[in-house]
Amino acid sequence: MLFSMQSDKSEHRRKQIRRWGGELRRLRELAGFTQAELGDSVGYSGPQISALERGTRRPSRKAIEKLDGSLSTGGALARLWVELHEPPDVPEPWRDFLIVERESVEIREYAGMIIPGLAQTSDYARGVLHPGREPLEDEETEELVRVRLERLGRLRSDVRVWMVIEEAVLRRVVRSPRVQAEALAHLADLAETRRVRVAIIPSEAPLRPALAGSFRVARVSDGRMLAFAEYVGGETLITQSNKVGELLGYFGDLQADSLSTEESVKLIRKVEGELR
């Protein structure tokens, strides 16, 4: 999962910020500014500019825009920041899937632990990303939340999305009953508009296969099918056709044991009401 990769990600993030800071120093010196002079032009102190250049301070987007303007870079600092941080601080398998996801014409996802990222609300996503452990920096958390919330809107207009979700996911409270209820309301709204086809597996379903983690299967426009499966340490990309086919078979079995869309929405609304 994301949490187990936090130390590696943190070091990677520090390297990215140091690289950006080195470029800021180069452009400042090229423009003939001292740190104090550049700071005055953007509302920072000289020591704050020094911290940015050393990579010990993370710049805000507004600060990056002001620095580009003061140094007349034509947006070079903003482009470098995007290159280094978009998608920001996401584990490598997720980066791959974000690309696959946007090219997909079909996405099938089984969720056994949490509401899928495509259907999460902002507060629910914050609760998943920061479940009471060592806090992430606020700005970093918000960047990760933003990536999750933008995913659905970046899909192809003709994509078809199916989600099969365990009933236990509805009842597992993330962060607070209010946050969970709002997340369920959002999930039900998506299901009702058919933007996403949602099917809930009731707790008493007898025949569903025992699976160790959630998974996603995507079909891209050229017909290729790829899968991502979760395990304790993260996620793995699956391209072998026989293994992708096996996951598709599991997904079909899970769908067969699921409620209809209408009954699924009723159950989601019922659990939402219990949490209000």
N, C-alpha and C positions, 0 to 999 in steps of 0.2 A: 504494500500500500504506500501512499504518498508519504506517510509519517516516517517510515523506516528509511527513507532516502534523504531525510532532512539534512544530515551532516554533510553528505556529498553535495547536495544542492547549495548549501550555504557557502561552501568553499568555491563552487563554480560561480555563485552570485558575486562573491567578493572579487574574484578575478575579473569578471565582467565590469564591475564598477571601477576597479583600478585601471583597466584598459581605457574606459571612457575618460577617467580623470587625466590619464596621460595625454590623451588627445586634446583635452581642454587646455592643459598646460602648453602644449605645442602651439595651439592656435592663439592663445593669449600672448605668448612671447613673440609669435610672428606678427601680431598686431601692435606690439610695442607697449602693452599695458603692464603695469605692476599689478600684483594681486589686489592691493588696496584700491587702485583706480578702477579695475574691473568690478570689484565689489560695490563701489559707489554707484556705478552705472546700472546695477541690477538690484540694489537694495540689500546687498550682503556685506559683511565685514571682510577685511583681508584674511583673517584666520579662517573664516568660513570658506572662502575660495580655495585656500590652502588645503582644507580638509577635503573638498571636492576633488582637487587634483591628486591628492594622495589616495583617494578611494576610501576614506574613512567616513564620508558623509554621502548619503544617497540624495541626488537632486530630485526635485519635483518636476513635473512636466512644465509648469509655468516658468520655473527657473531656467530650464533648458531653452525654452523659447526666448527668454530675455537674454541669455548668454549668446545664443545664435544671433540675435539682433544687434547686441553691443559689439560683437566681434565681426559682424558682416560676413558670416560663414555661408549664407545661402541655405541654412537648415542642416549643415553637416553634422552638428552635435545631435540634433533630433533624429536624423537618419541612422546615425551610429547607435543611438540608444535603442531604437526600434530593432535594428539588426541584432543587437546583443540580447534583447529582452522580450521579443515577441515570437511565440507565446512566452511570457515571463516565467522563469523558475518552474517549468513543467518538466517532469521526468521524461527521458528520451522516448520511451514507448508511447507516452501521451502525445508527444510532438508528432510522431508518425501517424497516430490515429486521427489527430485533428486534420491532417492533410487528407487522409483516406476518407474521413467523415464528410468533408466538403465536396468530394468527388463522387460520393455514393448516390445510387438511385434507390437502394434498399438498405435499411439498417434494422437488424433484429437484436434486441438486448434482453438478457435475463438478469434480474437484480434480486439477490438474496439477502442483502444487508442494508443498503441505503437506496433512496430514490435516485434513479439515474441522473447523471450530470445535466443532460439535455433538458430535464424537467424540474430542476431545482430552483428554488427562490434564493434571493441573495442571503437572507439570514440563515436559511438551512445550509447553504454552501459554506458560510462562515463557520457554522457549527461542525460541519464535516472536516473542514480544513484545520480547525483549531479546537479540538475536543477537550479543552481543559488542560492541555499539556503546556510545555514551555511556549510562551506566546511568540508568534511571528510578529515582525514589525507591521504596524497598521497598514502602511502603504503597500507592503508586499502582499498582505492578505487581500487587500482590495484589488490588486492587480490580478491575483489568482481567481477571485470571485468574478471579476469582469470577464475573464476568458470563458469561464463556465457559462455565464449568462448570455454571452454573445454567440455561443455555439449553435443554438437552434436557429437563430436568424441568418446564419451563414451557410445553412444547408441549401442544396439545390431546391428550386421551387417545385420540382416534380418528384422529390424524394418521398419514399414511403417508409414510415418508422413504426415498428412494433415493439412494445415493451411488455414483458411478462415479469410480474413483480410478486414476490411472496407477501402474503397477508401480514407476516411478522414485520415487514418493512413499514407498513402503515402504522403499526402500534409501537414501534421502537422510537421513543421520543428523542429527537436531536435538539439539544440546547434547552428547550423549554416546551411545555404544552402549546403555548401560543405559536411559536415558530413551527412546530410540527403541524398544527392545525392549518396555518397559512400555506404551508408546503402542500398539504393534502388538497386544499381548495384549489391551488394552482394546478396540481396534477389532474384533478377532476375536470377543471375548465379545459385543459388541453385535450383530454379524452372526449369531452362533449363536442368540441369543435372539430374533432377528427384530425387535428394537426398531428397528433400522435395517437396510435391505436394502443390502448392500455388494456391489459388483461391481468386480473389478480388471481393468484393461486390460493384458494382458501386453505386455512391451516389443516383442515380435516381431509384434504385431497389424498387418497390412499396410494396412488400408483406413480407419483412423480419420481424421477430418478434422483438419487442422492448425489449432489454436486458439491465440490470443495470450494467453489467460488463463482462469482458472476462472470459473464462473458458477453461478447458482442460479435456479430457476424455482419459484414458489410459487402454489398455487391456494387462495384463501380460500373461506369457506363460501358466499358468494353467487355463486360461479362465476368471479369475476374472476381473471385470471392476471397476475402481475407477475414481473419478472426483475431480477436484479442481476448485472452483469458486471464483472469486475476489469480494470483497465488499469494502466499504470505508475504513474499518480498517485493511484490509489485505486479507488473503485467508482462505478458509475453505475446509477441506477434506470431500468428500461425498462418502459414501460407500453403502447407501441404494439403492437396485437395481431399485426401482421405480423412485427415483430421478435421478440416473445416466441415466436411460432410457429416462427420460424427457429431459435431456441435449442432449442426442444423437438425439432425435427427433428435438430439436432446431437446432442442427448442420446440420442435413439433410435438414431442411428448408432453412438454410443459404446457404448451398452448391447449392441448387436448384436455388437460386436467384443470384448466383455468375457467373462470367465469366469463360470460359474454361481456361485451363492452358496457351494455346497459346495467347489468348486475354488478360489474366491477365499479362503475361510477356510484351506484347506490351504496356499496360497501365503503368506498372511500369517503363519501359524504357522511355515512353513519359514524365512522371512526373520527372524522373531523368534528362532528357534533359532540361526541363524547369528550373531546379535548377542550372544547370551548368553555 
